[in-house]
Amino acid sequence: GQQLNQSPQSMFIQEGEDVSMNCTSSSIFNTWLWYKQDPGEGPVLLIALYKAGELTSNGRLTAQFGITRKDSFLNISASIPSDVGIYFCAGQPIFSGTYKYIFGTGTRLKVLA
Amino acid sequence: DSGVTQTPKHLITATGQRVTLRCSPRSGDLSVYWYQQSLDQGLQFLIQYYNGEERAKGNILERFSAQQFPDLHSELNLSSLELGDSALYFCASTPSAGLAGGSPYEQYFGPGTRLTVT
């Protein structure tokens, strides 16, 4: 199935460091969602973005809807051990006609204390 | 806790068998989405229902079917199971447009059902 390109695929960082990840697509999207998934659990919605250029924060997390509408970025500041998990982006293609989303391949984050 | 419930949590069955996965959306949500997540893979959209009617189809195999009942719970039926069907199956629900309680663009996921086909 169709998926977004999400990078990096995985990253190891030290506790306290900032983290950046992104999703890109060749298609234009109406909406971007960012999720965090712990092993064996369901994805948890972190941030939703609705307009090109929009910058939205949720605690230490900040996400941006790219101006071209083909990409989105997620930043985590001052990482802590509980940030460990897989982060997924999800985009709703323009003119899709439904609220169907395409999901990224995920960024696996590991935090070293 | 997202408010979306799924049962069972785990399911182990043999090839060729048929299973039914159940999902109850958040209170008031009319849309239900089903996704498949294979090991270390992203989420693949299978099918969407809105208030009992099928709204969108993704990469759902012909051996799989789903329905949404009048009380809005949904069931995903998987038949003639193969080893490759082993995966996590998630459902998600979204608020309805125009109603209080959130945006219809925001999908809330259940805890998933882990299916193992042996």
Boltz contact constraints between the chains, C-beta under 6 A:
constraints:
  - contact:
      token1: [A, 1]
      token2: [B, 44]
      max_distance: 6.0
  - contact:
      token1: [A, 1]
      token2: [B, 59]
      max_distance: 6.0
  - contact:
      token1: [A, 3]
      token2: [B, 42]
      max_distance: 6.0
  - contact:
      token1: [A, 31]
      token2: [B, 105]
      max_distance: 6.0
  - contact:
      token1: [A, 42]
      token2: [B, 90]
      max_distance: 6.0
  - contact:
      token1: [A, 42]
      token2: [B, 109]
      max_distance: 6.0
  - contact:
      token1: [A, 42]
      token2: [B, 110]
      max_distance: 6.0
  - contact:
      token1: [A, 42]
      token2: [B, 111]
      max_distance: 6.0
  - contact:
      token1: [A, 42]
      token2: [B, 112]
      max_distance: 6.0
  - contact:
      token1: [A, 43]
      token2: [B, 109]
      max_distance: 6.0
  - contact:
      token1: [A, 45]
      token2: [B, 106]
      max_distance: 6.0
  - contact:
      token1: [A, 48]
      token2: [B, 106]
      max_distance: 6.0
  - contact:
      token1: [A, 98]
      token2: [B, 55]
      max_distance: 6.0
  - contact:
      token1: [A, 98]
      token2: [B, 56]
      max_distance: 6.0
  - contact:
      token1: [A, 99]
      token2: [B, 104]
      max_distance: 6.0
  - contact:
      token1: [A, 100]
      token2: [B, 45]
      max_distance: 6.0
  - contact:
      token1: [A, 100]
      token2: [B, 56]
      max_distance: 6.0
  - contact:
      token1: [A, 103]
      token2: [B, 42]
      max_distance: 6.0
  - contact:
      token1: [A, 103]
      token2: [B, 43]
      max_distance: 6.0
  - contact:
      token1: [A, 105]
      token2: [B, 42]
      max_distance: 6.0
  - contact:
      token1: [A, 106]
      token2: [B, 42]
      max_distance: 6.0
